[in-house]
């Protein structure tokens, strides 16, 4: 990932602000435990995989559920791009977000993954996140 400014959904604002508390403007949002650059393999094992396991839930015997495939970080990238395109985002903006050389590559890769009319997906995702947060808060 390159240093710079990034846009993100409003529902992430409070969480990202909390992560940046006490950090300088140029400090990374996610850093290695001892500071410095967080390597992808470290992030995957220490953060991402643990979050996936927690979100998967547990069976009655305490073992992780296995009724759905484990997502990868690439799956999250595909999901973000597909949702952005299906929600009507400017394809050139999505191309830039993904670092693709052409908008044609972006459309060829992502636009066909969902049928038309999925603006409700983004709204449902936002509503689900809000409901989870409200439930966790009290």
Secondary structure, 3 states (H helix, E strand, C coil): CCCCCCCCCHHHHHHHHHHHCCCCCCCCCCECCCCCECCHHHHHHHHHHHHHHHHHCECCCCCECCCCCCCCHHHHHHHHHHHHHHCCCCHHHHHHHHCCCCHHHHHHHHHHHCCCCCHHHHHHHHHHHHHHHHHHHC
